[in-house]
Amino acid sequence: ARFVICHNPEAAERDAHTREQLLAQLADLIDASDALSEFKRGELRGKIVVKPGLNRYLRTTPAGKLRIDTAKIKAEENLDGKYLLRCSDPHLSAEDIALGYKQLLEVERGWRDMKQIIDLRPVYHRLEERIRAHVVLCWLALLLIRIIETTTGSTWPACRRELERLHLGTFTGPAGLFRQVTALIKPQQDLLAKLAVPVPKQVIDLEPAGR
C-alpha cells in the first residue's frame, strides 16, 4: 500500500477558524474560574467534559485549576488541512490519487444532497439488483450536478445556496387559504433561465373559505 499526505489550504483555514471559535468559547467559560470553590470548579469541568469540541482543549493543573491546553493547540495546528490517503495501486501518481479521492467525495456529497431532495429513506442493501440501483442513483445524482455546473458556469454548492432561498409559504385568513412562493431575486432568475427551468408561479394554490 502507498500513503500520500495531502494539504488543502482552504480546509486549513476552516480548521483554524473553527478552533478559534471553540477556544474563545472555552476561554469565556473558564474565565475567573480560579476564584471558584473546588466544588464549583469541578461542576464547571463536568459541564465542559460533555462537550468534546471544548474538552479536547482543556487541561487541569495539579492544583485543580482549569487551563487551555496550548500543547494540544500546537499539535492540531500542525495538522490543519492535512489528510492521509491510502492506495493499493503502485503506478498511480500522487496527483491522480488525490484527484480520485476528491472525485469520490464529490460523488458522495452529490448523492447525499440529492437523497435529501428526493426524500429517500435509509436502505440496507442485500440483493444485487438493489445494490445496482443504488449505484445508478449515485451516478445520476452526480450527472445531474455536473449538468447544472457546466450549464450555469457555477459550482453546485453556490447554485444550491441560491435556490434554497426559495420558500413556499402557506397563508390563511378569513378569505381562505393560499400558498405562495417567495419572489425570485436576480441570481435565482438567472439560474433558472440558464437551466431552461420555467419560473414557478407565485401563487401555487388557492382555497376560498367554506370549501
Protein Blocks (a to p, Z undefined) as FASTA:
>chain_A
ZZdddddfklmmmmmmmmmmmmmmmmmmmgoklmpcfklmmmmmmmmmmmmklmmmpccd
fkopacddfklmmmmmmmgoiacdddfbfkbcfklmmmmmmmmmmmmmmmmmmmmmnopa
cdddfbfklmmmmmmmmmmmmmmmmmmmmmnopafklmmmmmmmpccdddddfkbccddd
ddddfklmmmmmmnopacddfblbdcdehZZ
